């Protein structure tokens, strides 16, 4: 089972869910470079349907 990669910024509302670690890392680095914000990256092992989908 593939995990979900959660990227969230501590300095603005930027947040994203990615199925690929490479995409998640790219989005995180891109945001850090562009905005100079602190961005957290988490891997969620058990993907579950998003509420309301
Ligand atoms: Zn930010």
mmCIF file of the protein (N, C-alpha, C, O) and its ligand, coordinates in Angstrom:
data_MODEL
# 
_entry.id   MODEL 
# 
loop_
_entity.id 
_entity.type 
_entity.pdbx_number_of_molecules 
1 polymer     1 
2 non-polymer 1 
# 
_entity_poly.entity_id                      1 
_entity_poly.type                           'polypeptide(L)' 
_entity_poly.nstd_linkage                   no 
_entity_poly.nstd_monomer                   no 
_entity_poly.pdbx_seq_one_letter_code       
;(UNK)(UNK)(UNK)(UNK)(UNK)(UNK)(UNK)(UNK)(UNK)(UNK)(UNK)(UNK)(UNK)(UNK)(UNK)(UNK)
(UNK)(UNK)(UNK)(UNK)(UNK)(UNK)(UNK)(UNK)(UNK)(UNK)(UNK)(UNK)(UNK)(UNK)(UNK)(UNK)
(UNK)(UNK)(UNK)(UNK)(UNK)(UNK)(UNK)(UNK)(UNK)(UNK)(UNK)(UNK)(UNK)(UNK)(UNK)(UNK)
(UNK)(UNK)(UNK)(UNK)(UNK)
;
_entity_poly.pdbx_seq_one_letter_code_can   XXXXXXXXXXXXXXXXXXXXXXXXXXXXXXXXXXXXXXXXXXXXXXXXXXXXX 
_entity_poly.pdbx_strand_id                 A 
# 
loop_
_entity_poly_seq.entity_id 
_entity_poly_seq.num 
_entity_poly_seq.mon_id 
_entity_poly_seq.hetero 
1 1  UNK n 
1 2  UNK n 
1 3  UNK n 
1 4  UNK n 
1 5  UNK n 
1 6  UNK n 
1 7  UNK n 
1 8  UNK n 
1 9  UNK n 
1 10 UNK n 
1 11 UNK n 
1 12 UNK n 
1 13 UNK n 
1 14 UNK n 
1 15 UNK n 
1 16 UNK n 
1 17 UNK n 
1 18 UNK n 
1 19 UNK n 
1 20 UNK n 
1 21 UNK n 
1 22 UNK n 
1 23 UNK n 
1 24 UNK n 
1 25 UNK n 
1 26 UNK n 
1 27 UNK n 
1 28 UNK n 
1 29 UNK n 
1 30 UNK n 
1 31 UNK n 
1 32 UNK n 
1 33 UNK n 
1 34 UNK n 
1 35 UNK n 
1 36 UNK n 
1 37 UNK n 
1 38 UNK n 
1 39 UNK n 
1 40 UNK n 
1 41 UNK n 
1 42 UNK n 
1 43 UNK n 
1 44 UNK n 
1 45 UNK n 
1 46 UNK n 
1 47 UNK n 
1 48 UNK n 
1 49 UNK n 
1 50 UNK n 
1 51 UNK n 
1 52 UNK n 
1 53 UNK n 
# 
loop_
_struct_asym.id 
_struct_asym.entity_id 
A 1 
B 2 
# 
loop_
_chem_comp.id 
_chem_comp.type 
_chem_comp.mon_nstd_flag 
UNK 'L-peptide linking' . 
ZN  non-polymer         . 
# 
_pdbx_entity_nonpoly.entity_id   2 
_pdbx_entity_nonpoly.name        ? 
_pdbx_entity_nonpoly.comp_id     ZN 
# 
_pdbx_nonpoly_scheme.asym_id         B 
_pdbx_nonpoly_scheme.entity_id       2 
_pdbx_nonpoly_scheme.mon_id          ZN 
_pdbx_nonpoly_scheme.ndb_seq_num     1 
_pdbx_nonpoly_scheme.pdb_seq_num     101 
_pdbx_nonpoly_scheme.auth_seq_num    101 
_pdbx_nonpoly_scheme.pdb_mon_id      ZN 
_pdbx_nonpoly_scheme.auth_mon_id     ZN 
_pdbx_nonpoly_scheme.pdb_strand_id   A 
_pdbx_nonpoly_scheme.pdb_ins_code    . 
# 
loop_
_atom_site.group_PDB 
_atom_site.id 
_atom_site.type_symbol 
_atom_site.label_atom_id 
_atom_site.label_alt_id 
_atom_site.label_comp_id 
_atom_site.label_asym_id 
_atom_site.label_entity_id 
_atom_site.label_seq_id 
_atom_site.pdbx_PDB_ins_code 
_atom_site.Cartn_x 
_atom_site.Cartn_y 
_atom_site.Cartn_z 
_atom_site.occupancy 
_atom_site.B_iso_or_equiv 
_atom_site.pdbx_formal_charge 
_atom_site.auth_seq_id 
_atom_site.auth_comp_id 
_atom_site.auth_asym_id 
_atom_site.auth_atom_id 
_atom_site.pdbx_PDB_model_num 
ATOM   1   N  N  . UNK A 1 1  ? 0.853   -1.192 0.000  1.00 0.00 ? 1   UNK A N  1 
ATOM   2   C  CA . UNK A 1 1  ? 0.000   0.000  0.000  1.00 0.00 ? 1   UNK A CA 1 
ATOM   3   C  C  . UNK A 1 1  ? 0.890   1.244  0.000  1.00 0.00 ? 1   UNK A C  1 
ATOM   4   O  O  . UNK A 1 1  ? 1.873   1.327  0.736  1.00 0.00 ? 1   UNK A O  1 
ATOM   5   N  N  . UNK A 1 2  ? 0.532   2.174  -0.816 1.00 0.00 ? 2   UNK A N  1 
ATOM   6   C  CA . UNK A 1 2  ? 1.333   3.387  -0.927 1.00 0.00 ? 2   UNK A CA 1 
ATOM   7   C  C  . UNK A 1 2  ? 0.889   4.416  0.106  1.00 0.00 ? 2   UNK A C  1 
ATOM   8   O  O  . UNK A 1 2  ? -0.306  4.619  0.320  1.00 0.00 ? 2   UNK A O  1 
ATOM   9   N  N  . UNK A 1 3  ? 1.852   5.057  0.735  1.00 0.00 ? 3   UNK A N  1 
ATOM   10  C  CA . UNK A 1 3  ? 1.541   6.089  1.708  1.00 0.00 ? 3   UNK A CA 1 
ATOM   11  C  C  . UNK A 1 3  ? 1.196   7.399  1.036  1.00 0.00 ? 3   UNK A C  1 
ATOM   12  O  O  . UNK A 1 3  ? 1.370   7.583  -0.169 1.00 0.00 ? 3   UNK A O  1 
ATOM   13  N  N  . UNK A 1 4  ? 0.704   8.296  1.859  1.00 0.00 ? 4   UNK A N  1 
ATOM   14  C  CA . UNK A 1 4  ? 0.399   9.641  1.389  1.00 0.00 ? 4   UNK A CA 1 
ATOM   15  C  C  . UNK A 1 4  ? 1.372   10.599 2.064  1.00 0.00 ? 4   UNK A C  1 
ATOM   16  O  O  . UNK A 1 4  ? 1.661   10.480 3.255  1.00 0.00 ? 4   UNK A O  1 
ATOM   17  N  N  . UNK A 1 5  ? 1.865   11.542 1.286  1.00 0.00 ? 5   UNK A N  1 
ATOM   18  C  CA . UNK A 1 5  ? 2.857   12.477 1.784  1.00 0.00 ? 5   UNK A CA 1 
ATOM   19  C  C  . UNK A 1 5  ? 2.195   13.829 1.996  1.00 0.00 ? 5   UNK A C  1 
ATOM   20  O  O  . UNK A 1 5  ? 1.618   14.414 1.079  1.00 0.00 ? 5   UNK A O  1 
ATOM   21  N  N  . UNK A 1 6  ? 2.294   14.299 3.208  1.00 0.00 ? 6   UNK A N  1 
ATOM   22  C  CA . UNK A 1 6  ? 1.599   15.521 3.615  1.00 0.00 ? 6   UNK A CA 1 
ATOM   23  C  C  . UNK A 1 6  ? 2.624   16.622 3.808  1.00 0.00 ? 6   UNK A C  1 
ATOM   24  O  O  . UNK A 1 6  ? 3.544   16.489 4.614  1.00 0.00 ? 6   UNK A O  1 
ATOM   25  N  N  . UNK A 1 7  ? 2.465   17.703 3.072  1.00 0.00 ? 7   UNK A N  1 
ATOM   26  C  CA . UNK A 1 7  ? 3.349   18.859 3.167  1.00 0.00 ? 7   UNK A CA 1 
ATOM   27  C  C  . UNK A 1 7  ? 2.533   20.021 3.720  1.00 0.00 ? 7   UNK A C  1 
ATOM   28  O  O  . UNK A 1 7  ? 1.472   20.350 3.188  1.00 0.00 ? 7   UNK A O  1 
ATOM   29  N  N  . UNK A 1 8  ? 3.029   20.639 4.786  1.00 0.00 ? 8   UNK A N  1 
ATOM   30  C  CA . UNK A 1 8  ? 2.293   21.750 5.383  1.00 0.00 ? 8   UNK A CA 1 
ATOM   31  C  C  . UNK A 1 8  ? 3.256   22.845 5.823  1.00 0.00 ? 8   UNK A C  1 
ATOM   32  O  O  . UNK A 1 8  ? 4.303   22.575 6.411  1.00 0.00 ? 8   UNK A O  1 
ATOM   33  N  N  . UNK A 1 9  ? 2.877   24.092 5.523  1.00 0.00 ? 9   UNK A N  1 
ATOM   34  C  CA . UNK A 1 9  ? 3.699   25.245 5.864  1.00 0.00 ? 9   UNK A CA 1 
ATOM   35  C  C  . UNK A 1 9  ? 3.306   25.785 7.236  1.00 0.00 ? 9   UNK A C  1 
ATOM   36  O  O  . UNK A 1 9  ? 2.128   25.814 7.593  1.00 0.00 ? 9   UNK A O  1 
ATOM   37  N  N  . UNK A 1 10 ? 4.313   26.213 7.996  1.00 0.00 ? 10  UNK A N  1 
ATOM   38  C  CA . UNK A 1 10 ? 4.051   26.772 9.324  1.00 0.00 ? 10  UNK A CA 1 
ATOM   39  C  C  . UNK A 1 10 ? 3.824   28.275 9.277  1.00 0.00 ? 10  UNK A C  1 
ATOM   40  O  O  . UNK A 1 10 ? 3.382   28.861 10.265 1.00 0.00 ? 10  UNK A O  1 
ATOM   41  N  N  . UNK A 1 11 ? 4.112   28.899 8.165  1.00 0.00 ? 11  UNK A N  1 
ATOM   42  C  CA . UNK A 1 11 ? 4.085   30.357 8.089  1.00 0.00 ? 11  UNK A CA 1 
ATOM   43  C  C  . UNK A 1 11 ? 2.985   30.912 7.196  1.00 0.00 ? 11  UNK A C  1 
ATOM   44  O  O  . UNK A 1 11 ? 2.812   32.128 7.112  1.00 0.00 ? 11  UNK A O  1 
ATOM   45  N  N  . UNK A 1 12 ? 2.238   30.035 6.527  1.00 0.00 ? 12  UNK A N  1 
ATOM   46  C  CA . UNK A 1 12 ? 1.106   30.473 5.713  1.00 0.00 ? 12  UNK A CA 1 
ATOM   47  C  C  . UNK A 1 12 ? 0.191   29.256 5.518  1.00 0.00 ? 12  UNK A C  1 
ATOM   48  O  O  . UNK A 1 12 ? 0.558   28.152 5.919  1.00 0.00 ? 12  UNK A O  1 
ATOM   49  N  N  . UNK A 1 13 ? -0.974  29.431 4.920  1.00 0.00 ? 13  UNK A N  1 
ATOM   50  C  CA . UNK A 1 13 ? -1.923  28.319 4.813  1.00 0.00 ? 13  UNK A CA 1 
ATOM   51  C  C  . UNK A 1 13 ? -1.551  27.260 3.774  1.00 0.00 ? 13  UNK A C  1 
ATOM   52  O  O  . UNK A 1 13 ? -2.334  26.338 3.544  1.00 0.00 ? 13  UNK A O  1 
ATOM   53  N  N  . UNK A 1 14 ? -0.404  27.362 3.154  1.00 0.00 ? 14  UNK A N  1 
ATOM   54  C  CA . UNK A 1 14 ? -0.007  26.383 2.138  1.00 0.00 ? 14  UNK A CA 1 
ATOM   55  C  C  . UNK A 1 14 ? 0.012   24.969 2.725  1.00 0.00 ? 14  UNK A C  1 
ATOM   56  O  O  . UNK A 1 14 ? 0.564   24.738 3.801  1.00 0.00 ? 14  UNK A O  1 
ATOM   57  N  N  . UNK A 1 15 ? -0.600  24.030 1.999  1.00 0.00 ? 15  UNK A N  1 
ATOM   58  C  CA . UNK A 1 15 ? -0.689  22.642 2.450  1.00 0.00 ? 15  UNK A CA 1 
ATOM   59  C  C  . UNK A 1 15 ? -0.968  21.770 1.239  1.00 0.00 ? 15  UNK A C  1 
ATOM   60  O  O  . UNK A 1 15 ? -1.646  22.197 0.304  1.00 0.00 ? 15  UNK A O  1 
ATOM   61  N  N  . UNK A 1 16 ? -0.447  20.548 1.252  1.00 0.00 ? 16  UNK A N  1 
ATOM   62  C  CA . UNK A 1 16 ? -0.723  19.666 0.128  1.00 0.00 ? 16  UNK A CA 1 
ATOM   63  C  C  . UNK A 1 16 ? -0.576  18.212 0.492  1.00 0.00 ? 16  UNK A C  1 
ATOM   64  O  O  . UNK A 1 16 ? 0.186   17.857 1.392  1.00 0.00 ? 16  UNK A O  1 
ATOM   65  N  N  . UNK A 1 17 ? -1.319  17.358 -0.221 1.00 0.00 ? 17  UNK A N  1 
ATOM   66  C  CA . UNK A 1 17 ? -1.214  15.908 -0.088 1.00 0.00 ? 17  UNK A CA 1 
ATOM   67  C  C  . UNK A 1 17 ? -0.720  15.343 -1.412 1.00 0.00 ? 17  UNK A C  1 
ATOM   68  O  O  . UNK A 1 17 ? -1.250  15.685 -2.469 1.00 0.00 ? 17  UNK A O  1 
ATOM   69  N  N  . UNK A 1 18 ? 0.288   14.483 -1.363 1.00 0.00 ? 18  UNK A N  1 
ATOM   70  C  CA . UNK A 1 18 ? 0.896   13.945 -2.579 1.00 0.00 ? 18  UNK A CA 1 
ATOM   71  C  C  . UNK A 1 18 ? 1.066   12.436 -2.445 1.00 0.00 ? 18  UNK A C  1 
ATOM   72  O  O  . UNK A 1 18 ? 1.367   11.927 -1.365 1.00 0.00 ? 18  UNK A O  1 
ATOM   73  N  N  . UNK A 1 19 ? 0.871   11.738 -3.542 1.00 0.00 ? 19  UNK A N  1 
ATOM   74  C  CA . UNK A 1 19 ? 1.045   10.285 -3.540 1.00 0.00 ? 19  UNK A CA 1 
ATOM   75  C  C  . UNK A 1 19 ? 2.499   9.904  -3.754 1.00 0.00 ? 19  UNK A C  1 
ATOM   76  O  O  . UNK A 1 19 ? 2.887   8.769  -3.479 1.00 0.00 ? 19  UNK A O  1 
ATOM   77  N  N  . UNK A 1 20 ? 3.302   10.829 -4.238 1.00 0.00 ? 20  UNK A N  1 
ATOM   78  C  CA . UNK A 1 20 ? 4.691   10.534 -4.543 1.00 0.00 ? 20  UNK A CA 1 
ATOM   79  C  C  . UNK A 1 20 ? 5.625   11.321 -3.634 1.00 0.00 ? 20  UNK A C  1 
ATOM   80  O  O  . UNK A 1 20 ? 5.449   12.525 -3.454 1.00 0.00 ? 20  UNK A O  1 
ATOM   81  N  N  . UNK A 1 21 ? 6.615   10.648 -3.064 1.00 0.00 ? 21  UNK A N  1 
ATOM   82  C  CA . UNK A 1 21 ? 7.573   11.322 -2.187 1.00 0.00 ? 21  UNK A CA 1 
ATOM   83  C  C  . UNK A 1 21 ? 8.361   12.367 -2.952 1.00 0.00 ? 21  UNK A C  1 
ATOM   84  O  O  . UNK A 1 21 ? 8.697   13.420 -2.409 1.00 0.00 ? 21  UNK A O  1 
ATOM   85  N  N  . UNK A 1 22 ? 8.660   12.079 -4.221 1.00 0.00 ? 22  UNK A N  1 
ATOM   86  C  CA . UNK A 1 22 ? 9.438   13.022 -5.009 1.00 0.00 ? 22  UNK A CA 1 
ATOM   87  C  C  . UNK A 1 22 ? 8.648   14.302 -5.247 1.00 0.00 ? 22  UNK A C  1 
ATOM   88  O  O  . UNK A 1 22 ? 9.189   15.403 -5.150 1.00 0.00 ? 22  UNK A O  1 
ATOM   89  N  N  . UNK A 1 23 ? 7.364   14.149 -5.559 1.00 0.00 ? 23  UNK A N  1 
ATOM   90  C  CA . UNK A 1 23 ? 6.513   15.318 -5.773 1.00 0.00 ? 23  UNK A CA 1 
ATOM   91  C  C  . UNK A 1 23 ? 6.386   16.126 -4.485 1.00 0.00 ? 23  UNK A C  1 
ATOM   92  O  O  . UNK A 1 23 ? 6.442   17.355 -4.506 1.00 0.00 ? 23  UNK A O  1 
ATOM   93  N  N  . UNK A 1 24 ? 6.213   15.430 -3.368 1.00 0.00 ? 24  UNK A N  1 
ATOM   94  C  CA . UNK A 1 24 ? 6.058   16.109 -2.081 1.00 0.00 ? 24  UNK A CA 1 
ATOM   95  C  C  . UNK A 1 24 ? 7.326   16.884 -1.730 1.00 0.00 ? 24  UNK A C  1 
ATOM   96  O  O  . UNK A 1 24 ? 7.255   18.035 -1.299 1.00 0.00 ? 24  UNK A O  1 
ATOM   97  N  N  . UNK A 1 25 ? 8.469   16.261 -1.913 1.00 0.00 ? 25  UNK A N  1 
ATOM   98  C  CA . UNK A 1 25 ? 9.736   16.924 -1.621 1.00 0.00 ? 25  UNK A CA 1 
ATOM   99  C  C  . UNK A 1 25 ? 9.946   18.124 -2.533 1.00 0.00 ? 25  UNK A C  1 
ATOM   100 O  O  . UNK A 1 25 ? 10.422  19.171 -2.093 1.00 0.00 ? 25  UNK A O  1 
ATOM   101 N  N  . UNK A 1 26 ? 9.589   17.970 -3.807 1.00 0.00 ? 26  UNK A N  1 
ATOM   102 C  CA . UNK A 1 26 ? 9.718   19.072 -4.753 1.00 0.00 ? 26  UNK A CA 1 
ATOM   103 C  C  . UNK A 1 26 ? 8.833   20.242 -4.370 1.00 0.00 ? 26  UNK A C  1 
ATOM   104 O  O  . UNK A 1 26 ? 9.264   21.394 -4.432 1.00 0.00 ? 26  UNK A O  1 
ATOM   105 N  N  . UNK A 1 27 ? 7.601   19.961 -3.975 1.00 0.00 ? 27  UNK A N  1 
ATOM   106 C  CA . UNK A 1 27 ? 6.677   21.025 -3.584 1.00 0.00 ? 27  UNK A CA 1 
ATOM   107 C  C  . UNK A 1 27 ? 7.172   21.732 -2.331 1.00 0.00 ? 27  UNK A C  1 
ATOM   108 O  O  . UNK A 1 27 ? 7.071   22.953 -2.215 1.00 0.00 ? 27  UNK A O  1 
ATOM   109 N  N  . UNK A 1 28 ? 7.703   20.961 -1.401 1.00 0.00 ? 28  UNK A N  1 
ATOM   110 C  CA . UNK A 1 28 ? 8.216   21.539 -0.165 1.00 0.00 ? 28  UNK A CA 1 
ATOM   111 C  C  . UNK A 1 28 ? 9.408   22.456 -0.446 1.00 0.00 ? 28  UNK A C  1 
ATOM   112 O  O  . UNK A 1 28 ? 9.449   23.593 0.023  1.00 0.00 ? 28  UNK A O  1 
ATOM   113 N  N  . UNK A 1 29 ? 10.362  21.958 -1.203 1.00 0.00 ? 29  UNK A N  1 
ATOM   114 C  CA . UNK A 1 29 ? 11.553  22.757 -1.480 1.00 0.00 ? 29  UNK A CA 1 
ATOM   115 C  C  . UNK A 1 29 ? 11.202  23.995 -2.290 1.00 0.00 ? 29  UNK A C  1 
ATOM   116 O  O  . UNK A 1 29 ? 11.739  25.078 -2.059 1.00 0.00 ? 29  UNK A O  1 
ATOM   117 N  N  . UNK A 1 30 ? 10.297  23.818 -3.238 1.00 0.00 ? 30  UNK A N  1 
ATOM   118 C  CA . UNK A 1 30 ? 9.868   24.944 -4.060 1.00 0.00 ? 30  UNK A CA 1 
ATOM   119 C  C  . UNK A 1 30 ? 9.261   26.051 -3.182 1.00 0.00 ? 30  UNK A C  1 
ATOM   120 O  O  . UNK A 1 30 ? 9.572   27.230 -3.351 1.00 0.00 ? 30  UNK A O  1 
ATOM   121 N  N  . UNK A 1 31 ? 8.406   25.658 -2.258 1.00 0.00 ? 31  UNK A N  1 
ATOM   122 C  CA . UNK A 1 31 ? 7.763   26.643 -1.392 1.00 0.00 ? 31  UNK A CA 1 
ATOM   123 C  C  . UNK A 1 31 ? 8.788   27.287 -0.460 1.00 0.00 ? 31  UNK A C  1 
ATOM   124 O  O  . UNK A 1 31 ? 8.747   28.500 -0.250 1.00 0.00 ? 31  UNK A O  1 
ATOM   125 N  N  . UNK A 1 32 ? 9.685   26.516 0.090  1.00 0.00 ? 32  UNK A N  1 
ATOM   126 C  CA . UNK A 1 32 ? 10.709  27.064 0.987  1.00 0.00 ? 32  UNK A CA 1 
ATOM   127 C  C  . UNK A 1 32 ? 11.581  28.083 0.260  1.00 0.00 ? 32  UNK A C  1 
ATOM   128 O  O  . UNK A 1 32 ? 11.942  29.121 0.815  1.00 0.00 ? 32  UNK A O  1 
ATOM   129 N  N  . UNK A 1 33 ? 11.914  27.767 -0.995 1.00 0.00 ? 33  UNK A N  1 
ATOM   130 C  CA . UNK A 1 33 ? 12.769  28.674 -1.760 1.00 0.00 ? 33  UNK A CA 1 
ATOM   131 C  C  . UNK A 1 33 ? 12.031  29.954 -2.130 1.00 0.00 ? 33  UNK A C  1 
ATOM   132 O  O  . UNK A 1 33 ? 12.576  31.053 -2.024 1.00 0.00 ? 33  UNK A O  1 
ATOM   133 N  N  . UNK A 1 34 ? 10.775  29.796 -2.569 1.00 0.00 ? 34  UNK A N  1 
ATOM   134 C  CA . UNK A 1 34 ? 10.037  30.952 -3.057 1.00 0.00 ? 34  UNK A CA 1 
ATOM   135 C  C  . UNK A 1 34 ? 9.616   31.879 -1.931 1.00 0.00 ? 34  UNK A C  1 
ATOM   136 O  O  . UNK A 1 34 ? 9.658   33.100 -2.081 1.00 0.00 ? 34  UNK A O  1 
ATOM   137 N  N  . UNK A 1 35 ? 9.211   31.307 -0.807 1.00 0.00 ? 35  UNK A N  1 
ATOM   138 C  CA . UNK A 1 35 ? 8.632   32.124 0.259  1.00 0.00 ? 35  UNK A CA 1 
ATOM   139 C  C  . UNK A 1 35 ? 9.544   32.255 1.466  1.00 0.00 ? 35  UNK A C  1 
ATOM   140 O  O  . UNK A 1 35 ? 9.324   33.106 2.327  1.00 0.00 ? 35  UNK A O  1 
ATOM   141 N  N  . UNK A 1 36 ? 10.571  31.411 1.532  1.00 0.00 ? 36  UNK A N  1 
ATOM   142 C  CA . UNK A 1 36 ? 11.439  31.383 2.705  1.00 0.00 ? 36  UNK A CA 1 
ATOM   143 C  C  . UNK A 1 36 ? 10.634  31.058 3.966  1.00 0.00 ? 36  UNK A C  1 
ATOM   144 O  O  . UNK A 1 36 ? 10.809  31.682 5.013  1.00 0.00 ? 36  UNK A O  1 
ATOM   145 N  N  . UNK A 1 37 ? 9.748   30.068 3.838  1.00 0.00 ? 37  UNK A N  1 
ATOM   146 C  CA . UNK A 1 37 ? 8.930   29.611 4.963  1.00 0.00 ? 37  UNK A CA 1 
ATOM   147 C  C  . UNK A 1 37 ? 9.452   28.275 5.475  1.00 0.00 ? 37  UNK A C  1 
ATOM   148 O  O  . UNK A 1 37 ? 10.238  27.596 4.814  1.00 0.00 ? 37  UNK A O  1 
ATOM   149 N  N  . UNK A 1 38 ? 8.990   27.917 6.674  1.00 0.00 ? 38  UNK A N  1 
ATOM   150 C  CA . UNK A 1 38 ? 9.320   26.599 7.219  1.00 0.00 ? 38  UNK A CA 1 
ATOM   151 C  C  . UNK A 1 38 ? 8.210   25.622 6.854  1.00 0.00 ? 38  UNK A C  1 
ATOM   152 O  O  . UNK A 1 38 ? 7.050   25.833 7.206  1.00 0.00 ? 38  UNK A O  1 
ATOM   153 N  N  . UNK A 1 39 ? 8.567   24.563 6.154  1.00 0.00 ? 39  UNK A N  1 
ATOM   154 C  CA . UNK A 1 39 ? 7.578   23.602 5.659  1.00 0.00 ? 39  UNK A CA 1 
ATOM   155 C  C  . UNK A 1 39 ? 7.858   22.225 6.250  1.00 0.00 ? 39  UNK A C  1 
ATOM   156 O  O  . UNK A 1 39 ? 8.982   21.727 6.184  1.00 0.00 ? 39  UNK A O  1 
ATOM   157 N  N  . UNK A 1 40 ? 6.832   21.619 6.824  1.00 0.00 ? 40  UNK A N  1 
ATOM   158 C  CA . UNK A 1 40 ? 6.951   20.274 7.373  1.00 0.00 ? 40  UNK A CA 1 
ATOM   159 C  C  . UNK A 1 40 ? 6.551   19.241 6.328  1.00 0.00 ? 40  UNK A C  1 
ATOM   160 O  O  . UNK A 1 40 ? 5.730   19.503 5.449  1.00 0.00 ? 40  UNK A O  1 
ATOM   161 N  N  . UNK A 1 41 ? 7.139   18.086 6.445  1.00 0.00 ? 41  UNK A N  1 
ATOM   162 C  CA . UNK A 1 41 ? 6.837   16.991 5.532  1.00 0.00 ? 41  UNK A CA 1 
ATOM   163 C  C  . UNK A 1 41 ? 6.590   15.735 6.354  1.00 0.00 ? 41  UNK A C  1 
ATOM   164 O  O  . UNK A 1 41 ? 7.445   15.313 7.132  1.00 0.00 ? 41  UNK A O  1 
ATOM   165 N  N  . UNK A 1 42 ? 5.419   15.144 6.176  1.00 0.00 ? 42  UNK A N  1 
ATOM   166 C  CA . UNK A 1 42 ? 5.056   13.945 6.916  1.00 0.00 ? 42  UNK A CA 1 
ATOM   167 C  C  . UNK A 1 42 ? 4.630   12.864 5.946  1.00 0.00 ? 42  UNK A C  1 
ATOM   168 O  O  . UNK A 1 42 ? 4.050   13.149 4.899  1.00 0.00 ? 42  UNK A O  1 
ATOM   169 N  N  . UNK A 1 43 ? 4.919   11.622 6.297  1.00 0.00 ? 43  UNK A N  1 
ATOM   170 C  CA . UNK A 1 43 ? 4.371   10.518 5.511  1.00 0.00 ? 43  UNK A CA 1 
ATOM   171 C  C  . UNK A 1 43 ? 3.286   9.839  6.325  1.00 0.00 ? 43  UNK A C  1 
ATOM   172 O  O  . UNK A 1 43 ? 3.492   9.452  7.475  1.00 0.00 ? 43  UNK A O  1 
ATOM   173 N  N  . UNK A 1 44 ? 2.131   9.706  5.704  1.00 0.00 ? 44  UNK A N  1 
ATOM   174 C  CA . UNK A 1 44 ? 0.996   9.060  6.352  1.00 0.00 ? 44  UNK A CA 1 
ATOM   175 C  C  . UNK A 1 44 ? 0.880   7.662  5.782  1.00 0.00 ? 44  UNK A C  1 
ATOM   176 O  O  . UNK A 1 44 ? 0.703   7.493  4.576  1.00 0.00 ? 44  UNK A O  1 
ATOM   177 N  N  . UNK A 1 45 ? 0.979   6.671  6.627  1.00 0.00 ? 45  UNK A N  1 
ATOM   178 C  CA . UNK A 1 45 ? 1.056   5.291  6.153  1.00 0.00 ? 45  UNK A CA 1 
ATOM   179 C  C  . UNK A 1 45 ? -0.275  4.741  5.657  1.00 0.00 ? 45  UNK A C  1 
ATOM   180 O  O  . UNK A 1 45 ? -0.317  3.942  4.722  1.00 0.00 ? 45  UNK A O  1 
ATOM   181 N  N  . UNK A 1 46 ? -1.350  5.171  6.282  1.00 0.00 ? 46  UNK A N  1 
ATOM   182 C  CA . UNK A 1 46 ? -2.636  4.596  5.917  1.00 0.00 ? 46  UNK A CA 1 
ATOM   183 C  C  . UNK A 1 46 ? -3.500  5.653  5.230  1.00 0.00 ? 46  UNK A C  1 
ATOM   184 O  O  . UNK A 1 46 ? -4.176  6.435  5.898  1.00 0.00 ? 46  UNK A O  1 
ATOM   185 N  N  . UNK A 1 47 ? -3.479  5.676  3.925  1.00 0.00 ? 47  UNK A N  1 
ATOM   186 C  CA . UNK A 1 47 ? -4.329  6.646  3.232  1.00 0.00 ? 47  UNK A CA 1 
ATOM   187 C  C  . UNK A 1 47 ? -5.805  6.308  3.442  1.00 0.00 ? 47  UNK A C  1 
ATOM   188 O  O  . UNK A 1 47 ? -6.221  5.154  3.345  1.00 0.00 ? 47  UNK A O  1 
ATOM   189 N  N  . UNK A 1 48 ? -6.556  7.324  3.725  1.00 0.00 ? 48  UNK A N  1 
ATOM   190 C  CA . UNK A 1 48 ? -7.998  7.145  3.912  1.00 0.00 ? 48  UNK A CA 1 
ATOM   191 C  C  . UNK A 1 48 ? -8.705  8.179  3.053  1.00 0.00 ? 48  UNK A C  1 
ATOM   192 O  O  . UNK A 1 48 ? -8.149  9.234  2.750  1.00 0.00 ? 48  UNK A O  1 
ATOM   193 N  N  . UNK A 1 49 ? -9.919  7.873  2.670  1.00 0.00 ? 49  UNK A N  1 
ATOM   194 C  CA . UNK A 1 49 ? -10.645 8.854  1.854  1.00 0.00 ? 49  UNK A CA 1 
ATOM   195 C  C  . UNK A 1 49 ? -10.794 10.178 2.589  1.00 0.00 ? 49  UNK A C  1 
ATOM   196 O  O  . UNK A 1 49 ? -11.038 10.210 3.795  1.00 0.00 ? 49  UNK A O  1 
ATOM   197 N  N  . UNK A 1 50 ? -10.646 11.255 1.853  1.00 0.00 ? 50  UNK A N  1 
ATOM   198 C  CA . UNK A 1 50 ? -10.818 12.564 2.458  1.00 0.00 ? 50  UNK A CA 1 
ATOM   199 C  C  . UNK A 1 50 ? -12.295 12.790 2.760  1.00 0.00 ? 50  UNK A C  1 
ATOM   200 O  O  . UNK A 1 50 ? -13.159 12.384 1.983  1.00 0.00 ? 50  UNK A O  1 
ATOM   201 N  N  . UNK A 1 51 ? -12.587 13.437 3.888  1.00 0.00 ? 51  UNK A N  1 
ATOM   202 C  CA . UNK A 1 51 ? -13.989 13.712 4.215  1.00 0.00 ? 51  UNK A CA 1 
ATOM   203 C  C  . UNK A 1 51 ? -14.621 14.596 3.148  1.00 0.00 ? 51  UNK A C  1 
ATOM   204 O  O  . UNK A 1 51 ? -14.027 15.571 2.688  1.00 0.00 ? 51  UNK A O  1 
ATOM   205 N  N  . UNK A 1 52 ? -15.822 14.236 2.772  1.00 0.00 ? 52  UNK A N  1 
ATOM   206 C  CA . UNK A 1 52 ? -16.553 15.052 1.812  1.00 0.00 ? 52  UNK A CA 1 
ATOM   207 C  C  . UNK A 1 52 ? -16.285 14.707 0.364  1.00 0.00 ? 52  UNK A C  1 
ATOM   208 O  O  . UNK A 1 52 ? -16.876 15.319 -0.525 1.00 0.00 ? 52  UNK A O  1 
ATOM   209 N  N  . UNK A 1 53 ? -15.414 13.750 0.095  1.00 0.00 ? 53  UNK A N  1 
ATOM   210 C  CA . UNK A 1 53 ? -15.136 13.373 -1.290 1.00 0.00 ? 53  UNK A CA 1 
ATOM   211 C  C  . UNK A 1 53 ? -16.092 12.263 -1.713 1.00 0.00 ? 53  UNK A C  1 
ATOM   212 O  O  . UNK A 1 53 ? -16.030 11.794 -2.849 1.00 0.00 ? 53  UNK A O  1 
HETATM 213 ZN ZN . ZN  B 2 .  ? 4.330   29.197 3.426  1.00 0.00 ? 101 ZN  A ZN 1 
# 
